[in-house]
Each structure stands twice: as C-alpha cells, then as structure tokens.
Amino acid sequence: MEQSNKATTILIANTVAFSICFSAWMLNGSLVTFLIDSGVYTWNRAEIGWLIGLPVLTGSVMRLPMGILADKYGGRPIFGLLMLFSAVPLFLLSYADSYFEFALASLGFGFTGASFAVGVAYTSLWFRKERQGTALGIFGMGTIGAALTSLIVPSLLVHLTSHGDNIEGWRFLPRYYAGALLVTSIIFIAVTTNRKPTLTGVTSLRTRLEPLRDIRVWRFGLYYFLVFGGFVALSQWLIPYYLNVYSLSVASAGFMASVFSLPSGGVRAIGGYLSDRWGANRVMKAVLVGCLVFCAMLIVPKMDIESPGMGVMSTRSGLVTAVTGNEIKIDGAFYPLRTSAREISLREVEHNDVLILPTITSWQEPVVRVGDSVAKRQVIARGITHIHFQANIWIFTGLLFLVGFLMGMGMGAVYKHIPETFPNHVGVVGGLVGVIGGLGGFFSPILFGYLLEYTGIWTTCWMFFAALAAVCLLWKSSSAVRVRESRKDDFVVAPKSAT
C-alpha cells in the first residue's frame, strides 16, 4: 500500500513538473508572434522561424543524453536540476534586446523539452508492466502545457502591456515562467524519492546505446515524429495559420489553437490505457489511419477558382443580329445563355454564407457582337465555372480537434511500446524516440514555411502529415508481415516416431 501511494505521488509530481516544463518550452510561439504583431521587433520570417524553433531543437537533441543520465543517476536529481538550470536562461530572456540575445536565451531554456525523456524513464520504474501504458499516458498529459501557453499567454501579454500602452511589460512574462520552474523544482525534490533501473552488466556508454541498433527503435521514432512532432509543430504553426487564413486576432488565434492542443495532452492517458487493454499495435494502427483520413480532409484550401467552363457554339454560319444578357441571335436562330448563376455565385461570396461543401456555379458570357459573321461550330459565348470553398472555420477546427485527439492517443501508444520492448533501456530508447519526435517539432514548421513559400497554399502542411501517416502505415504493415513470416519459419513440425 505504501509503495502504491509513493508511485502515485511520483506520477503526480512528474506530470505537474512536465506540464510546467512543456508550457515554458512552447513559450516562443506566442511571445515572438506577439512582439512582431505589436511592432516591437521587425525580424523577417526566417528569423522568426528560427526563434520559435530553437527551444524545440535544444529540447529534442538533449533528450537522449538526459535519458541516459536518468538511467544512470535516477530521475529525481536529473529532473530537479534540469528545471533549475532552465530557469536561468528563461529569466535572462526578459533582458534580451537583440536577436542574438533572444536566440541564446531560447537555446538555454529549450532544455525544458528534454524533461520528457527524464520523466518517462523515472515514471516507468514505479509501475508494473501491465500498468505502464496508463501511467506513461497520464504523465504525457503534461503536454497540456502547450494548450495553457496558447490559451493564456496572448491575453496575459495584452494585460502586462496595458493593451500596448506599456509595451515593455512583456518582460515580466519570462520572469513569471522562470519563477514557476524554480518553485516547481523545489517542490519536486521535496516530495519525490529517487530510483534507478537495475542494469545488470551495463557499465559502458556503448552498452547502454546498444538497443539503438534495433530497427524497431527507429520505427517507433517515425511514429513519434508524426504524433508528437506534429503536435509540437502545429501548436505553434496554428497561430499564424489562423491569423492569415481566417484573419483572427492573436488572442483569438491562440484560443482556437488551444482547441487542438488541449485534447492532445488530455487524451494521452486514454491512449496509454487502451494500449494496456487492447495492445499498442491496434491503437497505433487506428491513430495512423485516422490521421491519414482527417489530414486528407483538411487539404482542400479556402479558395475561389475561376476556370473555363462549357461554352456555346453556333450550329450554323451566319450574321449576329442581336446580343443580350440572356441570348444571342444569329440569322433567326436563338442561343440562350446561362447568366443567373454568376449573380448567385458572387452573392454567396459577398454575404459569406455558412457553406460546408464547395459550391460550383457556371455561366456563359458572349464573345461576339452584333454584325459579326460567325462560322459553323464557332464559339459565340465562353463558359466560366466558379468554385468557391469557404473552409468554414468551425468545421476546420472540429477536424483539427480530431487530429489533436488522435495525436494524443498515438503518443500514449508509442510510449507503451518502449518499456514493453526495451524494459531495461527505457531512458535511452525513450530518449532517442523523443529526440526524433522533437526534431519533427523543429523541422516541420521550417518545412511548412518552404512549402508555403513555394506553393502559396497554407494547407500544404496537411499534405505533409497525410503523406507521413501513409508512410508510417506502410512501414507498420510491412513489419507485421515480416514478423508473421518469421514465426512460420520458426514453426517446425516434429516427425512422428517409428512404431
């Protein structure tokens, strides 16, 4: 009973600490967007992208070494020291005035992102195998810190700056975050008990890294690149997405973005629980299929397209004697024109009616005048087809909610695989998988920027995620086939003995 209470305390402490760290890790997405939108700094898009991505890069790269240290020394001292160390550059961010100072401080507090590998290794030691999926899922709910940052920080910045009258008030924000890390680290050390894994015969770094040669580690990493990297990338990318596509304010964009990040954090425990009950493979397959379907549905952009449509051709040669808005007359022959659809289409766009599906309207406009001589089968009125898709913000956000829900489930499923497959190397394997996932959060927004620059279409990010989900499904299916074939090869029927 005492052991169970201690495990619960560790789980709660880990989850709270991770949520605070994750909230700090995502700070630049809201802070930098606010400073640029308020005209405090005039950094270009590339510089903004790097500032948002630098903490993600540090947190991603440092997950593997932090996981190794957690395996060697235990999670309690490593987690506590990590929060104390990260509080320093976060506090110094409040004094930054140049781009270089912002970048340097961002690299420093990015260590908060490495807290995940430490927490996974530490949490898994306190629970039996059949409960590890649920426990790690609950711990992973700390990613809700991203939603808290998206939801609270934009409004808090407006308050701290007195609605722009005291713009330097933004400097209190990183100090509040640094204080939260400091207080959390002290409480964490006070309420937790250290524990290290039993690693029989493991003495060298090379031996500790041995599991990384297993191809399954890299497959789990690709899954995590999608579900966690996608979550991190979208938690920051969605704010400028809503600003540009739907013309929302920064505060409103942050609120809408939180609709995505809130379920991802909260549902992670459900993903772990279902993985314990039904198996991580089944849950992961459902997640990948769902991500593929819903991301594919999000690909169609908000658009107005005019293209050539069905025109009108003369059935015989002759002289044009009359041209009106509704018909063309050629030597006594009348050719009716479809024109009312044009007014209907323009009215739909002008009044911005709530449209769920794309609307397609066509009309015809004369290309001849009275007195023109036309030949048989000559085009006398050109056809125009107008496609209007509103990409309704509420339907978009609803689909986004489902994607966030699935990504949260997937995070829980991936980290059920790790202690199940590599029970004595959770810190190392979890660290590498976390690195790959974190790099997804770093590189994805950069890739989105290039895709947007090249195509001019914001929905290219959904094309990328749909393609990535398809690749994950193919790899998963091929791995399952190889496992079944190897089992068949290993099954040998013993010959009957002679009687």
Secondary structure, DSSP 8 states (H G I E B T S, - for coil): -HHHHHHHHHHHHHHHHHHHHHHHHTHHHHHHHHHHHTTS----HHHHHHHHHHHHHHHHHTHHHHHHHHHHH-HHHHHHHHHHHHHHHHHHGGG--SHHHHHHHHHHHGGGGGHHHHHHHHHHTTS-HHHHHHHHHHHHGGGHHHHHHHHHHHHHHHHHTTTTTTGGGGGHHHHHHHHHHHHHHHHHHHH--------TT--SHHHHTGGGGSHHHHHHHHHHIIIIIHHHHHHHHHHHHHHHHH---HHHHHHHHHHHHHHHHHTHHHHHHHHHHH-HHHHHHHHHHHHHHHHHHT-S-SEEEEEEEEEEE-SS-EEEEEE-SSEEEETTEEEE---HHHHHHHHHHHHT---SS-EEEEEEEE---TT-EE-TT-EEEEEEEEEEE---HHHHHHHHHHHHHHHHHHHHHHHHHHHHH-TT-HHHHHHHHHHHHHHHHHHHHHHHHHHHHHH--TTHHHHHHHHHHHHHHHHHHHHHHHHHHHHHHH---------
